[in-house]
Amino acid sequence: MQNPYGIEALWAQGDIVIKSVAIILLMMSIASWYVIVVRGWGLFQLRKPARALADFWHSQSFSEALHVLGDNRPDNHFRHLAEEGQAALDHHANHKTDLHGHLPLADWLTACLRGSIDESAERLQRGLAILASVGSTAPFIGLFGTVWGIYHALVGIGVSGQASIDKVAGPVGEALIMTAFGLAVAIPAVLGYNALARGNKGILSKLHRFAHQLHAYLITGAPPAKGNTAPVTRLESRKPPQSEAV
């Protein structure tokens, strides 16, 4: 038997406004959970190349080091950064007559590596605007459904002329369900946004450190030393073009 005070009763008795609000909240919930799952899985997959950065500098060649970072996927930002640095070095060496050929090699590599990090940041932040929008608007959409539902219920009670507690509690309680729907949609979106933003911040910090090491290696043939440890020199040495030597 159908519960006269449940969700089914709310849907059956609700007008087009209540049903539209419920559908909107459902679509917002699906969109937010899609972003949370897809972006969360992407961050999880980046854990392996992030942990492999130490092994990267212990490789015998640059091609072997790229293999250590994993497959060449669009979401493998660490390998993409390394490949962009290598491509920038080769391009600068092979296009001396172009305008960028007159730039110092260090400045050209810095610009290319920074551009690669900016592209990675844009990819990491895709979908976060959806979570922010859902988290900030879903409670108010649910509240609008509640206000409209209470108004609709009070009009029905006024027309019937019955204002007893059993006649008021059902319609008003059903209307308040819309507020709960709005909170149920907004809370996961806010928590997901905070978790993804924190994860993206950690990945970007590692990308910046990796870019600094790549820049030093591509210029001098060795990454910078850390503390009192000697710089890693096992990667094949690479010297800048003679014309760029200062």
Order of alpha helices (4+ residues) and beta strands (2+ residues): alpha-alpha-alpha-alpha-alpha-alpha-alpha-alpha-alpha
